[in-house]
């Protein structure tokens, strides 16, 4: 499965729906989410921005600029990213991982 990821040296913290996740740096967000939930690799995602199944609303850093909409297959997450809304397909695939993840401290 490591062939799917861009080279990375460390995991970075991001917050998804109020839960803290550790994901590999230097990767697109959809790939980073696949790291915590391998089911994403078998989801209905097109991986090129056409299907919109990975649509999200996010904030680059806490207290930063307003929320922005985007596609997880086109965004590279960096430490501190906060995802506040997930498309149904992503919510479904991530439901178990999010349930098991610790609550993020603000």
Buried (B, 14 or more C-beta within 10 A) or exposed (E): EEEEBEEBEEBBEBBBBEBEBEBBBBBBBBBBBBBBBEBBBEBEBEBEEEBEBBBBBBBBEEEEEEBEEBBBBEBEBEEBBBBEEBBEBBEBBBBEBBEEBEEBEE
